[in-house]
Amino acid sequence: MIRVVFNRKGGVGKSSIACNLAAVAASQGKATLLVDLDSQANSTSYLGHDAKDDVVGMAEFFESTLSYKYRDLSANSFVRKTPFDNLSLISASAHLAEIEQKLESRHKIYKLKEFLSSLSGQYENIFIDTPPALNFYSLSALIAAERCLIPFDCDAFSRDALLDLLVSLDEVKEDHNESLEIEGVVINQFISRAKVPQAAVDELKKAKLPIIEPYISSSVKMKESHMLRKPLIFLDPKHKLSQQFLDIYNSLS
């Protein structure tokens, strides 16, 4: 299964959700791949790698579609191991931003789909982390994916943006990927005792949006996990956040 984690809004937890769900899958013994398409490379860093090293990743793959450079490499050559069993990574780097315009102008929008299709037989789960914009890379991911998870950060101003996003996703489905399904909205940074997050979620329910439960609580444990470059299920499997990600993943399966 290929899943993309996407929202045009920044700071909603796309990288945290993608990496932690991938880590849960890997912890269950399932061969899992995390694809980082964001030039900020947060997922790459979270999974223990440096975006400025010399290991080939997503930028180099896309470069190979523009020139003969890297073209002699196999699809597996762009995949690297992480410190965690069963969890592999295709890393991002700042070079993604540098080549985006050229990729778009030369109509390379379906290349990611072809690339991941060649790898999908080796992995039970592929998760794609995306940039906070509907740009070349996120559109490539939506074309390549079978399911889409939408993070929502309980901001009172985010509901209308989310509804607009769903219209855009319907357009992507109609024009590029009719098999894409919106798997659900992942509620992130939820504070159960606060009125604003609950009111924001209630608005989504009124709109009859597919909300995935449980909600992901707001916790400093997530920041600790980022700092230590260790997804929650490997850092503290009994923590509330770890169990929430576990329950969400199991609900998807």
C-alpha positions as CSV (number, residue, x, y, z in Angstrom):
1,M,0.0,0.0,0.0
2,I,1.3,3.4,-1.0
3,R,0.1,6.3,1.3
4,V,0.8,10.0,1.0
5,V,0.6,12.3,4.0
6,F,-0.4,15.7,2.6
7,N,-1.7,19.1,3.6
8,R,-1.0,22.4,2.0
9,K,-0.7,24.0,5.5
10,G,2.7,23.9,7.1
11,G,3.3,22.9,10.7
12,V,0.5,20.3,10.9
13,G,2.8,17.3,11.6
14,K,3.1,15.7,8.1
15,S,6.7,14.4,8.8
16,S,5.9,13.3,12.4
17,I,2.8,11.4,11.2
18,A,4.5,9.8,8.2
19,C,7.6,8.7,10.1
20,N,5.7,7.4,13.1
21,L,3.2,5.4,11.1
22,A,6.0,4.0,9.0
23,A,7.9,3.1,12.2
24,V,4.8,1.3,13.7
25,A,4.5,-0.7,10.5
26,A,8.2,-1.6,10.7
27,S,8.0,-2.5,14.4
28,Q,5.4,-5.1,13.4
29,G,7.9,-6.8,11.1
30,K,6.6,-5.3,7.8
31,A,9.0,-4.1,5.2
32,T,8.4,-0.4,5.1
33,L,9.7,2.5,3.0
34,L,9.5,6.2,3.8
35,V,9.9,8.6,0.9
36,D,10.9,12.1,1.7
37,L,9.8,14.6,-0.9
38,D,10.2,17.8,1.1
39,S,13.4,19.8,0.4
40,Q,13.5,20.7,4.2
41,A,14.2,17.0,4.7
42,N,12.6,16.7,8.1
43,S,11.7,13.1,7.7
44,T,15.3,12.3,6.5
45,S,16.7,13.9,9.7
46,Y,14.1,12.2,11.9
47,L,15.1,8.8,10.6
48,G,18.7,9.4,11.5
49,H,20.3,10.7,8.3
50,D,21.9,14.0,7.1
51,A,20.3,15.6,4.0
52,K,23.7,17.0,3.1
53,D,25.6,13.7,2.8
54,D,26.6,12.2,-0.5
55,V,24.1,9.4,-0.5
56,V,21.7,9.4,-3.5
57,G,18.1,10.0,-2.8
58,M,15.0,11.6,-4.3
59,A,16.8,14.6,-5.8
60,E,19.2,12.3,-7.6
61,F,16.4,10.1,-8.8
62,F,14.6,13.1,-10.3
63,E,17.9,14.3,-11.7
64,S,18.2,11.0,-13.5
65,T,15.0,11.8,-15.4
66,L,16.5,15.0,-16.7
67,S,19.9,13.9,-17.8
68,Y,22.1,10.8,-18.1
69,K,23.5,11.4,-14.6
70,Y,22.6,8.6,-12.2
71,R,20.6,6.8,-15.0
72,D,22.8,3.7,-14.7
73,L,21.6,3.2,-11.0
74,S,18.8,0.7,-10.2
75,A,15.7,1.8,-8.2
76,N,17.2,0.1,-5.1
77,S,20.3,2.3,-5.3
78,F,18.3,5.3,-4.1
79,V,17.1,3.5,-1.0
80,R,19.1,3.6,2.2
81,K,18.7,1.7,5.5
82,T,17.8,3.4,8.7
83,P,18.9,2.5,12.3
84,F,15.5,0.7,12.6
85,D,14.8,-2.8,11.5
86,N,12.5,-3.2,8.5
87,L,12.4,0.6,7.9
88,S,14.1,2.0,4.8
89,L,14.3,5.6,3.5
90,I,14.6,7.5,0.3
91,S,16.0,10.8,1.5
92,A,15.4,14.4,0.5
93,S,17.8,17.3,0.1
94,A,17.7,21.0,-0.7
95,H,18.5,20.1,-4.3
96,L,14.8,19.1,-4.8
97,A,13.9,22.8,-4.7
98,E,16.6,23.6,-7.2
99,I,15.4,21.3,-9.9
100,E,11.6,21.6,-9.4
101,Q,11.0,24.1,-12.1
102,K,12.9,22.1,-14.7
103,L,11.0,18.9,-13.8
104,E,7.7,20.7,-14.1
105,S,8.5,22.2,-17.4
106,R,9.6,18.9,-18.8
107,H,6.5,17.1,-17.7
108,K,8.1,14.6,-15.3
109,I,5.0,14.4,-13.1
110,Y,4.4,10.6,-13.6
111,K,8.0,9.6,-13.0
112,L,7.5,9.0,-9.2
113,K,4.6,6.7,-9.9
114,E,6.7,4.6,-12.2
115,F,9.6,4.6,-9.8
116,L,7.6,3.5,-6.7
117,S,5.7,0.9,-8.8
118,S,9.1,-0.7,-9.5
119,L,9.8,-0.9,-5.7
120,S,6.3,-1.7,-4.4
121,G,6.7,-5.4,-4.6
122,Q,9.5,-5.2,-2.0
123,Y,7.5,-3.3,0.6
124,E,4.2,-3.9,2.4
125,N,4.0,-0.2,3.2
126,I,5.3,2.9,1.5
127,F,4.6,6.3,3.2
128,I,5.3,9.5,1.3
129,D,6.1,12.8,3.2
130,T,5.3,15.9,1.1
131,P,6.0,19.6,1.1
132,P,3.4,22.0,2.4
133,A,2.2,23.1,-1.0
134,L,0.3,21.6,-4.0
135,N,3.5,21.7,-6.1
136,F,5.3,19.3,-8.5
137,Y,6.4,17.0,-5.7
138,S,3.2,16.7,-3.8
139,L,1.2,16.3,-7.0
140,S,3.7,13.5,-8.0
141,A,3.0,11.9,-4.7
142,L,-0.8,12.1,-5.1
143,I,-0.5,10.5,-8.5
144,A,1.7,7.7,-7.2
145,A,-0.4,7.0,-4.0
146,E,-3.3,4.7,-3.4
147,R,-4.4,6.4,-0.2
148,C,-4.1,10.0,1.2
149,L,-3.9,10.9,4.9
150,I,-4.6,14.6,5.8
151,P,-3.1,15.9,9.0
152,F,-5.2,18.5,10.8
153,D,-3.7,20.6,13.7
154,C,-7.0,21.7,15.4
155,D,-6.5,25.3,14.4
156,A,-9.8,27.1,14.3
157,F,-8.8,28.7,10.9
158,S,-7.9,25.4,9.3
159,R,-11.4,24.0,8.6
160,D,-12.0,26.2,5.5
161,A,-8.5,25.5,4.2
162,L,-9.2,21.7,4.7
163,L,-12.4,21.9,2.7
164,D,-10.6,23.7,-0.1
165,L,-7.9,21.1,0.0
166,L,-10.5,18.3,-0.5
167,V,-11.8,20.1,-3.6
168,S,-8.2,20.1,-5.0
169,L,-7.8,16.4,-4.1
170,D,-11.0,15.6,-6.0
171,E,-9.6,17.4,-9.0
172,V,-6.3,15.5,-8.8
173,K,-8.3,12.3,-8.6
174,E,-10.4,13.2,-11.6
175,D,-7.5,14.4,-13.8
176,H,-4.6,12.2,-12.8
177,N,-5.3,9.3,-10.4
178,E,-8.8,7.9,-10.3
179,S,-7.8,5.2,-7.8
180,L,-6.7,7.7,-5.1
181,E,-8.8,7.5,-2.0
182,I,-9.0,9.9,0.9
183,E,-8.3,7.5,3.8
184,G,-9.1,10.1,6.4
185,V,-8.1,13.2,8.5
186,V,-5.6,12.6,11.2
187,I,-6.2,14.9,14.1
188,N,-2.9,16.1,15.5
189,Q,-1.8,18.1,18.6
190,F,-5.2,17.5,20.2
191,I,-5.7,18.8,23.7
192,S,-8.8,17.1,25.1
193,R,-9.5,19.7,27.9
194,A,-9.2,22.7,25.6
195,K,-12.3,24.1,23.9
196,V,-10.8,25.3,20.6
197,P,-9.4,21.9,19.5
198,Q,-12.7,20.1,20.3
199,A,-14.7,22.8,18.5
200,A,-12.5,22.5,15.5
201,V,-13.0,18.7,15.4
202,D,-16.7,19.2,15.9
203,E,-16.8,21.4,12.8
204,L,-15.1,18.6,10.8
205,K,-17.7,16.1,12.0
206,K,-20.5,18.4,11.0
207,A,-19.0,18.5,7.5
208,K,-19.1,14.7,7.6
209,L,-15.4,14.4,6.9
210,P,-13.7,11.0,7.5
211,I,-11.9,11.5,10.8
212,I,-9.5,8.8,12.0
213,E,-9.4,7.9,15.6
214,P,-7.7,8.1,18.1
215,Y,-6.6,11.7,17.9
216,I,-2.9,12.4,18.4
217,S,-2.4,14.2,21.7
218,S,-0.2,17.3,22.1
219,S,2.9,16.2,24.0
220,V,6.5,17.2,24.6
221,K,7.4,13.6,24.0
222,M,7.1,14.3,20.3
223,K,9.7,17.0,20.5
224,E,12.0,14.6,22.4
225,S,11.4,12.0,19.7
226,H,12.5,14.5,17.1
227,M,15.6,15.6,19.0
228,L,16.7,12.0,19.6
229,R,15.9,11.1,16.0
230,K,13.9,8.1,17.2
231,P,10.3,7.5,16.3
232,L,8.0,7.0,19.3
233,I,7.4,3.3,18.9
234,F,11.1,2.7,19.2
235,L,11.7,5.5,21.8
236,D,9.0,4.6,24.3
237,P,6.5,2.0,23.0
238,K,4.2,2.2,26.1
239,H,3.8,6.0,25.9
240,K,0.4,7.4,25.1
241,L,1.5,8.9,21.8
242,S,3.1,5.6,20.7
243,Q,-0.1,3.8,21.4
244,Q,-2.2,6.3,19.5
245,F,0.0,5.9,16.4
246,L,-0.3,2.1,16.9
247,D,-4.0,2.3,17.0
248,I,-4.2,4.6,14.0
249,Y,-2.0,2.3,11.9
250,N,-4.0,-0.7,12.9
251,S,-7.2,1.1,12.0
252,L,-5.8,1.7,8.5
253,S,-4.8,-2.0,8.1
